[in-house]
Amino acid sequence: MAGSFDVFRRYQKSLLVFVAIMAMLAFFVLPPFLQMGSGTLAGDPLVARWSGGEVREADLERSVSMRAILNRFLIEAAVQAGRDPSRLPLFPESEDAVVRTRLIVEEAREVGIVVTDAAINEFLADWTNNQVRAEQFSQILSGLRLSMLGASETDVFEALRYELTARNMLLLFQTGFSGDPPGWRWDAFRRLQQKAIVEVIPVTCESLADRVAAPSESSLQALYDEYREFLPVPASAEPGFREPHRVAFEYLTADQALFVDALKPDVTDEEIAAYYEENKAIRYRALPGSSNSAEEPAAEEPAAEEPAAEEPAAEEPAAEEPAAEEPAAEDGSSRERAGRSRFSFVSARADDGEEPAATAEESAAEPANPEAPAESEAPADEPATEAPAAAEVAVESAETTAEPAPATEAADVATEPAAEASFRPLAEVAEEIREQLASERAEQKINEIFAAVAADLTAYGEEYALWQARGETGTEPPTPPDFAKIAETQGLTSGRSDLVAPVDAVEEPGIGRSFDLVPDPGSRFGIRQRSWLEMMFGEGAQVLRPQTSRDLTGNRFLSWKTQDQPEFVPTFAAAKENVEKAWRIIEARDLAQKEAEQLAEQSKSRDVSLEQLAADRGDVEMTQAGPFAWYDAASGVPEISQPPGVFLPGDEFMQAVFRLVPGETAVAFNEPKTVCYCVRLLSLTPPDSELRAQFLDRRDDVMSLDQVAQQSYGAIFERWIEGLEDRYNLRWERQPRQAGR
């Protein structure tokens, strides 16, 4: 009896073919079927869910991309209209902003907000100041190459409708606060003008951390899991365990003043005299009435002829005749009304088919000269009579104006003062010129030094890159330039850092706040200021690439990045020490508050100042802070004051202080809730009665008050958003990514 092996041998060729076919099917056909149903969900994981909705990776990625495309379209439209897009509000491209917009749109639909095509066209007209036509919008969209991005014109139009729906909902929310509710403006005035002097005794959470029971491993793991994707923020009460972007750098500093002082002796008197003669007509004219002048001014004879120049004033009524043409003004207003549809951006939907035709008809009726003023256009029923009349009036007016002042006489009058101009004497400006020439030479010398050093750095960078590419592990890497030696040789100073985050790098003396000017075709003047932090931490910033910058005093810097450590999430084991520290600070907050409340109660019951209380106890320290206002507007933008002796105070601290009357005490945390303060108010000036009189006298000074009121609105809006997310039960399966990450 033949066994199973005999059967296999008999049909082995056919079976092998069958197995091969099944293998091919398993490799090519099975995966798509597996991705259907639950397989699709596995390949497109859930990112966030809320009551009645959810968003997955692919959907969220497309939404973020569409918002980026929409922003690019709006930027191009603004540039086409001659506006500076950097001053215009674009839609944020972060994932949390996109998801938040979905919740706001849900709210908008519940209250019946609908954005029509006409509303979208109106928005685009306002955005471009009616300066961009429909065909220009189409050209902008064509330039975006939407098909390559997987989008269409209709997608952009509908994306704008969606964003405007959310924006209108926010505007509806904001209308409840328009015009400043009663008391807001007075409250803002108090926060800017009234100042307090306080005594404070700080109780730090870290000092009480040892009193907290040791945390369990599971508690630390839970805290790490909740905040591992968050970057640490100094003013935040919540921890963050994600490690920030860090870089290490080296730099050279050229002190402008030292170079100028060293080069001053090289500037000769002959060079100063030559510079004076070349530039005196522009830079060294004597001020009117000045007694110090190189030449005595001649008698001002042309002044006697001034009445002759005023004669054309009698002819002015003739030139005003066209102003009486009322129909011209009416035509201009009707043209303005009609012009709105001229710039309409029309979607590709069928119900918009009539709008392009109207636009084309209006474009055909437009005058050939686009720069002609609106009032020069004739009404539709008299197209050929008004324009020649206006031209004749203009010619006649020009002729009558020209009669009293012949061209030759005007030329004489214009040239005589230049010949008789007075100048500051050379002796008075000699040192100023010496400083100027030395500064120019110092700039040139620094440029030459930096160019030579940058060439050496670039050569080293290329050599080091080749060494890495060859992978010659047994050979020594090329020797980097010695910044300290270069500085000593060239009269510079040098500096270097370990790996530091931006918040620490900006505090590096001198270079931390330096900048450079770089070309920017999209800006109003074609250039923009790029900060040194952007050179080191910005997208595309390369290691071992020399960069130059300067500060506001003229000092120059040459720097390069030697190491770059991107953001990353450390493992629980690596972050455990920081996690436990954060856990203990959070747990110690209740202890700190109770300790501060005991201090306040002791001060009140004994009727003593905090200074006396601290002296009696001996285990606490008192600091006097102030005078300070709630907000400090010295920088032009009101910010919460940071008085010496109080670490990162926030609204909670300021609210506690300015609710007191002199002699009272209160307890309040700072902004990150790392210190709880026992506070006693010593004085509040001026008192409310005097402050109200000042408020009435200065009620027209609204700019700073509006800024403070806007911050109050911002806090309310933030709480509204938080309430919205809670009501919809928004839950993220992972932390949302920010724009550009």
C-alpha positions in Angstrom: 0.0 0.0 0.0 1.4 3.3 -1.0 2.2 5.6 1.9 1.7 9.3 2.1 5.3 9.9 1.1 4.7 8.0 -2.1 1.8 10.2 -2.9 3.9 13.3 -2.3 6.7 11.9 -4.5 4.2 11.3 -7.3 2.7 14.8 -7.2 5.7 16.7 -5.8 6.0 19.0 -8.8 2.4 20.0 -8.7 2.5 20.4 -4.9 5.6 22.6 -5.0 3.9 24.8 -7.6 0.8 25.0 -5.3 2.9 25.9 -2.3 4.8 28.6 -4.2 1.5 30.1 -5.4 0.1 30.1 -1.8 3.3 31.7 -0.5 2.9 34.5 -3.1 -0.7 35.0 -2.1 0.3 35.1 1.5 3.0 37.7 0.8 1.1 40.0 -1.6 -2.6 39.5 -1.1 -3.1 38.6 2.6 -1.7 41.9 4.1 -4.4 44.1 2.5 -7.1 41.8 3.8 -5.5 41.9 7.3 -5.5 45.6 7.2 -9.3 45.7 6.7 -11.6 46.0 9.8 -9.5 45.7 12.9 -6.3 45.6 10.8 -7.0 49.2 9.6 -7.4 50.4 13.1 -4.1 48.8 14.1 -2.3 50.6 11.2 -4.0 53.9 11.9 -3.9 54.2 15.7 -6.3 56.4 17.7 -4.8 59.7 18.8 -7.7 61.4 20.7 -11.3 60.7 21.5 -14.2 62.8 22.8 -17.9 62.5 23.3 -19.3 61.9 19.9 -16.0 61.8 18.0 -12.4 60.7 17.6 -9.4 61.3 15.5 -6.8 58.9 14.2 -3.2 59.4 13.0 -3.9 59.7 9.3 -6.9 62.0 9.8 -5.0 64.3 12.2 -2.0 64.4 9.9 -4.1 65.5 7.0 -5.9 68.1 9.1 -2.6 69.6 10.2 -1.3 69.5 6.6 -4.5 71.2 5.3 -4.1 74.0 7.9 -0.5 74.5 6.8 -1.6 74.7 3.2 -4.4 77.1 4.1 -1.9 79.3 6.0 0.4 79.3 3.0 -2.4 80.4 0.8 -3.3 83.2 3.2 0.4 84.3 3.4 0.7 84.4 -0.4 -2.6 86.4 -0.7 -1.4 88.9 1.9 1.9 89.3 0.1 0.0 89.8 -3.2 -2.0 92.6 -1.5 1.2 94.3 -0.2 0.6 93.3 3.5 3.2 92.0 5.9 2.1 88.5 6.7 4.1 88.4 9.9 1.7 90.9 11.4 -1.4 88.8 10.5 -3.0 86.1 12.6 -2.6 82.7 11.0 -4.1 79.4 12.2 -1.8 77.5 14.6 -0.5 74.2 13.1 -0.2 72.2 16.3 -2.2 69.0 16.8 -3.8 70.2 20.0 -5.0 73.3 18.2 -6.5 71.3 15.4 -8.4 69.0 17.8 -9.6 72.0 19.9 -10.9 73.5 16.7 -13.0 70.4 16.1 -14.6 70.8 19.6 -15.3 74.5 18.9 -16.9 73.7 15.6 -19.1 71.2 17.4 -20.2 74.0 19.7 -20.7 76.3 16.7 -23.0 73.8 15.0 -25.1 73.4 18.1 -25.8 77.1 18.3 -26.5 77.3 14.5 -23.4 79.1 13.2 -23.1 78.7 9.4 -20.4 80.2 7.2 -21.7 80.9 3.7 -19.7 81.3 0.5 -20.4 85.0 0.7 -18.9 85.1 4.2 -15.7 83.4 3.0 -15.4 85.9 0.1 -16.0 88.7 2.5 -13.2 87.4 4.7 -10.8 87.1 1.8 -11.7 90.7 0.7 -10.9 92.0 4.2 -7.7 89.9 4.4 -6.4 91.4 1.2 -7.9 94.9 1.5 -9.8 94.2 -1.7 -6.5 94.2 -3.6 -6.5 90.6 -5.0 -8.8 89.4 -7.8 -10.3 86.0 -8.3 -7.9 85.1 -11.0 -5.0 86.0 -8.7 -6.3 83.7 -6.1 -6.4 80.9 -8.6 -2.8 81.7 -9.6 -1.8 81.5 -5.9 -3.4 78.1 -5.6 -1.8 76.9 -8.7 1.6 77.9 -7.4 1.0 75.8 -4.3 0.8 72.7 -6.4 -2.1 71.3 -4.5 -2.3 68.1 -6.5 1.2 67.1 -5.3 0.1 67.7 -1.8 -3.0 65.6 -2.2 -5.4 68.5 -2.0 -7.6 70.6 -4.3 -8.9 74.2 -4.5 -12.2 73.0 -3.0 -10.3 71.5 -0.1 -8.7 74.8 0.6 -12.1 76.6 0.3 -13.8 74.1 2.7 -10.8 74.2 5.1 -11.3 78.0 5.3 -15.0 77.5 5.9 -14.2 75.1 8.8 -11.7 77.5 10.4 -14.0 80.5 10.0 -16.8 78.5 11.7 -14.6 78.0 14.7 -13.5 81.7 14.6 -17.0 82.9 14.5 -17.8 80.8 17.6 -14.9 82.4 19.4 -16.1 85.9 18.3 -19.5 85.0 19.7 -17.9 84.1 23.0 -15.8 87.3 23.0 -18.8 89.6 22.3 -19.8 89.1 25.9 -16.6 91.0 26.8 -16.5 93.7 24.1 -16.4 97.2 25.3 -14.9 96.0 28.6 -17.5 94.9 31.2 -18.1 97.3 34.1 -15.2 97.4 36.5 -12.6 95.8 34.1 -11.0 99.1 33.1 -10.9 100.4 36.7 -9.4 97.0 37.8 -6.8 97.2 35.0 -5.9 100.8 36.1 -5.5 99.7 39.7 -3.2 96.8 38.6 -1.0 99.2 36.7 -0.9 102.2 39.1 -1.3 101.0 42.7 1.8 99.8 44.4 2.3 97.7 47.5 5.1 97.2 50.0 5.0 93.8 51.8 6.8 91.6 54.2 7.1 88.0 53.1 8.3 84.8 54.8 8.8 82.0 52.2 8.1 78.4 52.9 9.7 76.2 50.2 8.2 72.9 49.3 11.7 71.5 48.8 12.6 72.2 52.4 9.7 70.1 53.5 10.2 67.3 51.0 12.0 65.1 53.6 8.8 65.0 55.7 6.9 63.4 52.9 6.6 59.6 53.1 8.7 57.7 50.5 6.8 57.2 47.3 6.1 53.7 45.9 7.6 52.6 42.6 4.1 52.5 41.1 3.4 56.1 42.2 6.6 57.3 40.5 5.9 55.3 37.4 2.4 56.8 37.2 3.7 60.4 37.5 6.4 59.7 34.9 3.9 58.2 32.5 1.6 61.3 32.9 4.3 63.9 32.3 7.0 62.2 30.3 6.1 64.0 27.1 6.0 67.4 28.6 9.0 69.8 28.6 9.8 71.4 32.0 8.5 75.0 32.2 9.9 77.1 35.0 6.6 78.9 35.7 4.4 75.9 35.5 3.0 74.1 38.5 3.1 70.8 36.5 6.3 68.8 36.0 7.8 67.8 32.7 10.3 65.0 32.2 11.0 65.4 28.5 14.6 66.6 28.1 14.7 69.9 26.1 16.8 70.6 23.0 20.4 71.3 24.2 23.5 72.5 22.4 27.1 73.2 23.2 28.9 76.0 21.6 32.1 78.1 21.4 32.4 81.8 20.5 34.7 84.7 20.1 33.8 88.3 21.1 35.2 91.4 19.4 34.7 94.4 21.8 33.9 97.3 19.4 35.1 100.0 21.9 38.5 98.3 22.4 39.1 98.1 18.6 38.0 101.7 18.1 40.3 103.0 20.9 43.2 101.1 19.4 42.7 102.5 15.9 42.0 106.2 16.9 45.7 107.1 16.9 46.1 105.9 13.3 43.6 108.4 12.0 45.5 111.5 10.7 44.5 115.1 10.7 44.6 115.1 6.9 42.1 112.2 6.7 39.8 114.1 9.1 40.0 117.2 7.0 39.3 115.3 3.8 36.3 113.5 5.4 35.0 116.8 6.6 35.1 118.4 3.1 33.4 115.4 1.5 30.6 115.1 4.0 30.1 118.6 5.5 27.2 119.4 3.1 25.3 116.4 4.5 26.4 115.8 8.0 27.9 119.0 9.4 25.5 121.8 8.6 25.1 124.4 11.4 21.8 124.5 13.2 19.7 127.6 12.5 20.7 130.4 14.8 23.9 128.7 15.8 26.9 131.1 16.4 29.4 128.3 15.7 29.7 128.2 12.0 32.5 127.9 9.4 30.9 130.7 7.2 28.7 133.7 7.9 25.3 133.3 6.2 24.5 135.8 3.5 21.5 138.2 3.8 18.3 136.4 3.0 17.2 138.5 0.1 14.8 135.9 -1.4 12.6 136.5 1.6 11.4 139.8 0.1 10.1 138.0 -2.9 7.9 135.6 -1.0 4.6 137.5 -1.8 5.2 136.8 -5.5 5.3 133.1 -4.7 1.9 133.4 -3.0 0.1 135.0 -5.9 -1.2 131.6 -7.4 -3.3 131.3 -4.2 -5.9 133.6 -5.7 -6.3 131.2 -8.7 -7.2 128.2 -6.5 -11.0 128.4 -6.9 -10.6 127.6 -10.6 -8.9 124.4 -9.6 -11.6 123.4 -7.2 -14.4 123.2 -9.9 -14.2 119.4 -10.3 -14.8 119.0 -6.5 -18.4 120.1 -7.0 -19.2 117.1 -9.1 -21.4 115.1 -6.6 -22.1 112.3 -9.1 -18.4 111.4 -9.1 -18.5 110.7 -5.4 -21.6 108.5 -5.8 -20.0 106.6 -8.6 -17.0 106.0 -6.4 -19.1 104.6 -3.7 -21.0 102.3 -6.1 -17.7 101.2 -7.5 -16.5 100.3 -4.0 -19.7 98.2 -3.5 -19.2 96.5 -6.8 -15.5 96.0 -6.2 -16.1 93.4 -3.4 -17.3 90.8 -5.8 -14.4 91.6 -8.1 -12.0 90.1 -5.6 -14.2 87.1 -4.7 -12.5 83.7 -4.3 -15.0 81.3 -5.9 -15.1 77.7 -4.9 -15.4 74.9 -7.5 -18.9 74.0 -6.4 -21.8 74.2 -8.8 -23.9 76.7 -6.8 -21.2 79.3 -7.3 -21.3 79.3 -11.1 -22.8 82.7 -11.5 -20.1 84.6 -9.5 -17.2 84.3 -12.0 -19.4 85.7 -14.8 -20.2 88.8 -12.8 -16.6 89.2 -12.0 -15.6 89.0 -15.6 -18.1 91.6 -16.6 -16.9 94.0 -14.0 -13.3 93.4 -15.0 -14.1 94.2 -18.6 -15.7 97.5 -17.5 -12.6 98.5 -15.6 -10.6 101.6 -16.9 -7.4 100.9 -18.7 -5.3 102.9 -16.3 -5.5 101.2 -12.9 -3.9 104.1 -11.1 -6.5 106.7 -12.2 -8.4 108.1 -9.2 -12.0 106.9 -8.7 -13.5 110.4 -9.0 -12.1 110.8 -12.6 -14.3 108.0 -13.8 -17.5 109.0 -15.7 -21.0 107.8 -14.9 -22.2 105.0 -17.2 -24.6 107.3 -19.1 -21.9 109.9 -19.9 -18.8 108.0 -20.8 -17.1 110.5 -23.1 -17.7 114.0 -21.6 -16.4 114.1 -18.1 -12.8 112.9 -18.6 -11.8 115.6 -21.2 -13.3 118.3 -19.0 -11.2 117.2 -16.1 -8.1 117.2 -18.3 -8.9 120.8 -19.5 -9.3 122.0 -15.9 -6.0 120.4 -14.9 -4.1 122.0 -17.8 -5.7 125.4 -17.2 -4.8 125.2 -13.5 -1.2 124.3 -14.3 -0.9 127.3 -16.7 -2.2 129.8 -14.2 0.0 128.5 -11.5 3.1 128.7 -13.5 2.7 132.3 -14.6 4.0 134.2 -11.5 7.2 132.1 -11.1 9.3 131.7 -14.2 11.4 128.6 -14.2 14.7 130.5 -14.3 13.9 132.6 -11.2 12.8 129.4 -9.3 16.1 127.8 -10.2 18.1 130.8 -8.9 16.2 130.9 -5.6 16.8 127.1 -5.2 20.5 127.3 -5.8 21.5 130.4 -3.8 20.9 129.0 -0.3 23.2 126.0 -1.0 26.1 128.3 -1.9 25.6 130.3 1.3 24.9 127.4 3.7 26.8 127.5 7.0 28.6 124.6 8.6 30.0 123.6 11.9 33.7 124.3 12.1 36.2 121.5 11.6 37.7 122.0 15.1 34.3 121.3 16.7 33.7 118.0 14.8 37.3 116.7 14.5 37.0 114.2 17.4 33.6 113.1 16.1 35.1 112.4 12.7 38.1 110.6 14.3 35.6 108.3 16.1 33.7 107.7 12.9 36.8 106.8 10.9 38.1 104.6 13.7 34.7 102.8 13.9 34.7 102.1 10.2 38.2 100.7 10.4 37.4 98.7 13.4 34.4 97.2 11.6 36.6 96.3 8.6 39.3 94.8 10.8 36.8 92.7 12.7 35.3 91.5 9.4 38.7 90.5 8.2 39.5 88.6 11.4 36.1 86.8 11.4 36.4 85.9 7.8 39.8 84.3 8.3 38.6 82.4 11.4 35.4 81.3 9.7 37.4 80.0 6.8 39.5 77.9 9.2 36.4 76.7 11.0 34.7 75.7 7.7 37.8 73.8 6.6 38.0 72.0 9.9 34.3 71.1 9.6 34.8 69.6 6.2 37.9 67.7 7.2 36.0 66.3 10.3 33.1 65.3 8.1 35.4 63.4 5.8 37.1 61.7 8.8 33.7 60.6 10.0 32.6 59.4 6.5 35.8 57.3 6.1 35.1 55.6 9.5 38.8 55.4 10.3 38.3 54.5 14.0 42.0 53.7 14.5 43.1 57.2 13.4 43.0 60.4 15.4 40.3 63.0 14.4 41.5 66.3 13.0 42.5 68.9 15.7 39.8 71.6 16.1 40.8 75.3 16.2 41.8 76.6 19.6 39.4 79.5 20.3 41.4 80.6 23.3 44.6 80.9 21.3 42.8 82.7 18.4 41.3 85.2 20.9 44.7 85.9 22.5 46.3 86.4 19.1 43.6 88.6 17.6 42.7 90.8 20.6 39.4 89.0 21.2 37.8 87.1 24.1 36.6 83.5 24.0 33.9 81.5 25.6 32.4 78.0 25.6 29.5 76.1 27.1 28.5 72.6 28.0 25.2 71.3 26.7 22.6 73.9 27.6 18.9 74.5 26.9 17.7 77.7 25.3 16.6 79.2 28.6 20.2 78.9 29.8 21.9 79.8 26.6 20.0 83.2 26.3 21.6 84.2 29.7 25.2 83.8 28.2 26.7 87.3 28.6 26.7 89.3 25.4 26.1 86.6 22.8 22.9 85.2 24.4 20.8 88.2 23.1 22.8 89.0 20.0 21.3 88.9 16.5 22.0 89.3 12.8 20.0 90.7 9.8 19.2 88.2 7.1 17.3 88.5 3.7 13.6 87.8 3.9 11.6 88.4 0.7 8.3 88.0 2.6 8.9 90.9 5.1 8.1 94.5 4.5 11.7 95.7 4.0 13.1 92.5 2.6 15.2 91.7 5.7 14.5 90.4 9.2 16.3 90.1 12.5 17.4 86.6 13.3 18.3 85.9 16.9 21.4 84.0 17.9 19.2 81.5 19.6 17.7 80.7 16.2 21.1 80.2 14.7 21.9 77.7 17.4 18.6 76.0 18.1 16.5 76.8 15.0 15.4 74.2 12.4 18.3 73.4 10.1 21.0 74.9 12.4 24.1 72.8 11.7 26.9 71.7 13.9 30.4 73.1 13.2 29.0 75.9 11.0 30.3 79.4 11.9 27.8 82.1 12.6 28.2 85.8 13.1 26.0 88.1 15.2 26.2 91.5 17.0 24.5 93.1 20.0 22.9 96.5 20.4 26.2 98.2 21.5 28.0 97.1 18.3 30.0 94.2 19.8 30.6 91.4 17.3 30.5 87.6 17.9 31.6 84.6 15.9 30.2 81.3 17.2 29.6 77.7 16.2 27.7 74.8 17.6 30.0 71.9 18.7 27.3 69.5 19.9 23.5 69.1 19.3 21.3 67.0 21.5 17.7 67.0 20.2 14.7 66.7 22.5 14.1 63.2 23.8 12.1 61.3 26.4 14.5 59.7 28.9 13.7 56.2 30.3 12.0 55.9 33.6 15.3 54.6 35.1 17.2 57.7 33.8 14.5 60.1 34.9 13.7 58.5 38.2 15.6 61.0 40.4 13.8 64.0 38.8 10.5 62.2 39.0 10.9 61.5 42.7 12.0 65.2 43.3 8.9 66.4 41.5 6.7 63.9 43.4 8.0 65.1 46.8 7.5 68.8 45.9 3.9 68.1 44.8 3.2 66.2 48.0 4.8 68.8 50.2 2.6 71.7 49.0 -0.1 71.0 51.6 2.6 71.0 54.3 4.0 74.3 53.0 0.6 75.9 53.0 -0.1 74.8 56.5 3.3 76.1 57.7 2.6 79.5 56.0 -0.9 79.7 57.6 0.6 79.0 61.0 3.0 81.9 60.5 0.1 84.2 59.5 -2.0 83.2 62.5 1.0 83.8 64.9 1.5 87.3 63.4 -2.2 88.1 63.8 -2.7 86.7 67.3 0.4 88.4 68.6 -0.2 91.5 66.6 3.4 91.7 65.4 5.0 92.3 62.1 6.5 89.4 60.2 9.9 91.0 60.8 9.4 90.7 64.5 8.0 87.2 64.2 11.0 86.0 62.2 13.3 87.6 64.8 11.5 85.9 67.7 11.4 82.5 66.0 14.8 82.4 64.5 14.0 79.5 62.1 12.5 81.6 59.3 13.6 84.6 57.3 11.6 87.7 56.4 12.1 89.8 53.3 10.6 93.1 52.5 9.5 93.5 48.9 8.3 96.6 47.0 7.0 99.0 46.1 5.6 97.0 43.1 2.4 97.0 41.1 0.5 94.0 40.0 1.6 94.6 36.4 4.8 96.2 35.2 4.5 98.0 31.8 8.1 99.2 31.5 8.7 97.0 28.5 5.6 98.3 26.7 3.6 95.2 27.3 2.1 94.7 30.8 3.6 91.7 32.5 3.3 90.5 36.1 5.8 92.3 38.2 8.8 90.4 39.5 9.8 92.2 42.7 13.2 91.2 44.3 12.6 88.8 47.2 9.6 87.0 45.6 10.4 84.1 43.2 8.1 83.9 40.1 4.9 85.4 41.6 1.8 84.9 39.6 -1.8 86.1 39.6 -2.6 84.1 42.8 0.1 85.9 44.7 -0.8 89.3 43.4 -4.5 88.8 44.0 -3.8 87.9 47.6 -1.6 91.0 48.1 -3.9 93.6 46.6 -6.9 92.3 48.5 -5.3 93.2 51.8 -5.5 96.3 53.7 -2.3 97.5 55.5 -1.5 95.4 58.5 -3.4 92.3 57.3 -1.7 89.0 56.4 -2.5 86.3 53.7 -1.0 83.1 52.3 -0.3 82.5 48.6 1.8 80.2 46.4 4.0 81.5 43.7 3.3 80.6 40.0 5.0 77.2 39.9 3.7 76.3 43.4 7.2 75.7 44.7 7.1 78.4 47.4 4.2 79.3 49.7 4.4 82.8 51.1 3.1 84.3 54.3 2.5 87.9 53.2 1.8 91.0 55.3 0.9 94.3 53.6 2.7 97.3 54.9 1.4 100.0 52.5 -0.7 100.5 49.4 -0.3 103.7 47.5 -2.1 105.6 46.3 -5.3 104.8 48.2 -8.4 103.9 46.2 -9.9 107.4 46.7 -7.0 109.2 45.2 -6.5 106.5 42.6 -10.1 107.0 41.4 -9.5 110.7 40.8 -6.4 109.8 38.7 -8.5 107.2 36.8 -11.0 109.8 35.8 -8.3 112.3 34.7 -6.6 109.6 32.5 -9.6 107.7 31.2 -8.5 108.5 27.6 -5.2 106.7 28.1 -6.6 103.3 27.1 -3.7 101.3 25.4 -2.2 99.8 28.6 -5.6 99.3 30.1 -6.8 97.4 27.1 -3.7 95.2 27.2 -4.4 94.3 30.9 -8.1 93.8 30.2 -7.2 91.5 27.3 -5.1 89.4 29.6 -8.1 89.1 31.9 -10.2 88.0 28.9 -7.4 85.6 27.9 -7.6 83.9 31.3 -11.4 83.6 31.0 -11.1 82.2 27.5 -8.5 79.6 28.7 -10.9 78.5 31.4 -13.7 78.3 28.8 -11.5 76.0 26.6 -10.6 73.8 29.5 -14.3 73.5 30.4 -15.1 72.7 26.8 -12.6 69.9 26.8 -13.9 68.6 30.1 -17.5 68.7 28.9 -16.6 66.7 25.7 -14.4 64.4 27.8 -11.4 64.9 25.5 -8.8 62.3 26.1 -5.4 62.0 24.3 -3.9 58.6 23.7 -0.6 60.3 23.3 0.7 63.8 23.9 -0.1 66.2 21.0 2.8 67.3 18.9 3.6 70.9 18.4 4.1 72.6 15.0 7.3 71.6 13.3 7.8 68.5 15.3 
